[in-house]
């Protein structure tokens, strides 16, 4: 079962990854795509943590 701290940490990681992804938009397609993949993975991880916690 995921704790509130784990969920909050995952949300912070996701927020940072989204910011980094957005910083690459229009500059470097490869880096943007790689960052987008990271965002997608972190979104799945966060969703699983939330589902496991019952929130």
Phi, psi and omega in degrees: 000130182282141177269165177300321180297319179295319179294316179296320178295318178296322179294320178296317177300317180296317179299316178295318180295320178296319179298315179296316178303312182296330179291337180273346185300125179082359183250309184215107186299316182299312180296323178297315181296320178295318178294324178295322177296320177297317179300314180299317179295318180292325176297318178296317180298315180296316179300320179294317178299317180295316179297319180291334183275342182084010178283000000 
